[in-house]
């Protein structure tokens, strides 16, 4: 029961941000960090399972692990630069406080993407194709990431305005760090692909073809638009064929009655 309550502590940030950040440097913060990591890993793994389920059970398991690696590795790669820069700027925040702040953003991000799983499953079951689902997942991650980063900024502003332990310039620098974080996450997700495969493909742990994330998104958009154009053309052709057969039938009927 106590372990469940500890896990639920990470969600207090959604109800009372000031009280949450005010208590994040207490002795309990180590347990809070562990709870945050458990929540992030569990939610990311479950969403990854949903992503990979479009292809197969094996793909879903691998995708779940990959999403966990994506989240945690991005922070591990980027956090040292964040901490060093803040210390150079004169921040009085401890490394524990900064870890709690960054993980709070990931908790919110993972919670939001998890909340979108019913929508993803709906499109999978109602015939959403690979390229559409690929763009849908990207949109969900961008949407969730926006709110996660917003929580981090609010925490730093609280430390600056209410606690006077964080320099004002640090908030501006942090926004630049966010851009770096985003690019690292995008590149890492590209290296870890595929998270979902087309149904006709065999299972692949990693893809070998070259390119980048941005060209892949453009390609998916083109594939969707080209398919829509082909459907419209096929519909027009079928309509014309139907109209032509009706006209031919009318002409044949007229000739028949004339001969009579």
N, C-alpha and C positions, 0 to 999 in steps of 0.2 A: 504493500500500500504506500509506504514511504517513497519507494523508488518511483512509483507512478506520479506522486506529488512533485518529486524533484524534476521529472521530465516535463510536467506541466508548467514549471517555473519559467521555462523559456518563452512561453506565450504571454507572460505578463506585460511584455513590451507593447502588445497590441492594445491593452487597456489603459496603462498608465506609464508612459514613456519616462517621465521625470523620476518617478519612484524607482523604476527599473534601473536607470542609469546611475541613480544616486547610491544604489546598494551594490553596484557591480564590482567594487573593489574590496568587499568584505571577505572574510575567510571562506564563505560559502561559494565564492566565484569559481574556484577550481571545480567543484561539483557541477556548477552551472555550465562551465565549458564542456565537460563530459556529456551532460544532458543535451547541449546544443549539437555536439557531434553525432550523438545517437539519433536525434530527430532528423538532422540533415541527411545522414546516411540512409535511414529507413525510408524517408519520403522520396529521396532521389532514386533509391533502388526500386521502389514500387512504381514510380513514374517510368523508369527505364524498362521495366517489365511490360508496361502497357505499350510503350513505343515498339519494342521488339516483337510483341505478340502479333503484329500485322503479318510477320513472316513465319515464325515457328517458335516452339518452346525454347530451343537452344538459343536462338537469337534474342529472345526476351530476357533470359538469364544473363547473357553476356552484356546486353544493353543496360540492364540494371546496374551491373558492376561498373560499366563505363561511365554512367552518369555520376556515380559516387566519385570515381577517379577524377572526372571533369571538375566537379565542384571543389573538392579538397585540394587537388593539385594546383588549380588556378590560384587559390589563396596561398598555398605554400610557396609558390613561385613569386608572387607579388608582395606578400606581407613584409619581407625584410626591407625592401625599398621604402615601403610605407612607414615602417617603424623608424628607420634611420633618418629619413627626411623630417619626420615630425620632431625627433629629438634635436636635430640641427636647428630647427625653427624655434626651439625653446619650449616645446610641450612638456608639461609636468605629468602627463598620463603615464601610468605604468604599462608594461608590456601585457599584463593580465587584462587591464581595462581595454586596451586596443584590440586584443584577441576577442573579448566579449562583444565589442562593437561590430567588428567585421563578421563574426559568426552570427550575430543577431540579424544582419542583412541576409545572410545565407539561409537562416531559419525561415525568414519571411518569404524569400524567393522559392525555397523548396515547398513551403506550405501552399503558395499560390499555384505552382505548377501541378501539385497533387490535386488541387481543387478542380483542375481542368480535365482530369482523367475521364469523367463521364462524357464530356463533349468529344474527346478524342475517340473513345469507344463507340460513341454514336456514329461518327463519320466512318469509322472502320467497318461497322456492321451494315451501314447503309450504302456502301459502295464507293467510299472515298478512295481515289487512286493514290499511288505512291507519291507522285509529285505534289498533289494537294496536301497530303498528310505531312510531307517534308516541310512545306511552307507553313503549315499550321503549327508544327512543333517549334519552328524558329520564332514565329510570332508569339507563342506562349512564353518562350524563354526570354524574349526581349521585354514583354509586358511584365513578367514576374521580376526580372532583373532590375527594371526601373524602380519598382517599389522597394526592393531590397536595398538598393544603393541610396534611396531616399532616406531610409531608416538610419543608415550610417551617417549621412550628412546631418540629420537632426540630432544624432547623438553627439557629434563633434561640436555643433552649435551650442548644445546644452552645456558641454564642458567649457566652451568659450564664454558664453554669456552669463551662466548661472554659477559656475564653479571657478571660473577664472584660472583654469589649469591648462587651457588650450589657446594658442594664439589665433587671432582672427585670420591672419594670412594662411594659416594651416588649412582652413576650410576651402580657400581658393585652390591651394596646391592639391588638396584631396580630390577636387573635381578633375584635375589633370590626371591624377593617379587612377581615377575611375575609367578614363579613356584607355589607359594602359591595361588595366584589368580586363576591360572588354575585349581588346585586341588579343591578349593572351588567351582568354577563354575561347574566342573564336578560332584561333590557330590550333589550340589544343583539341577542340571538338572536331576540327578537320582531320587532325592526325589520328584521332580515335575512331573515326568513321569506319564502317556504317553502324548507326544505332538502329536503323530499320532498313530492311532490304526489300526489293521488289519480289513479289511472290514467285515469279518465274526463275529467279536467281537461286543458286545454291548458297548455303550458309558460308559467310566469309567473316573471319575474325577482324581483318583489316583490309582496306582497299589499297590497290597498288597504282591505280592510274593517277596521273598528275593533274594539276589544276589548283584551284583555291576555292574557298568558301563562297566568295562573291560570284564567281563564274557559275558555280553550281546552282546558286539561287536564281540567277538570270536564266540558266538553262531550264530549271523547273518551271519558271513563269512562262517561258516560251513554249514548253511542252503542253502546259495547260491551255494557253491561248490557241495553239495550233490544233489541239484536239477539238476545242469548241468550234473553230472555223471549219474543220473537217465535218463535224456533225451538222453544222448549218448547211454546208454544201451538199452533203448527202441527203438532207431533208428537202432541199430545193430540187435536187435531181429526181427524187422519188415523187415529189409533188408534180413536177413537170411530166414525168412518165405516166402518172395517174391521170392527169388532165388530158394527155395525148391519147391514152387508151379510151377515155370517155368520149373524146371527140371522134375517134375512129369508130367507136360503137355507134354513135349518132349518125355518122356518114353512111355506115353500112345499113343501118335501119332505113334511112331515107332512100337509098338505092333499091332496097328490097321492096319498099312500098311502091316506088315508081315502076318497077318491073311488073308488079302486080296490076 
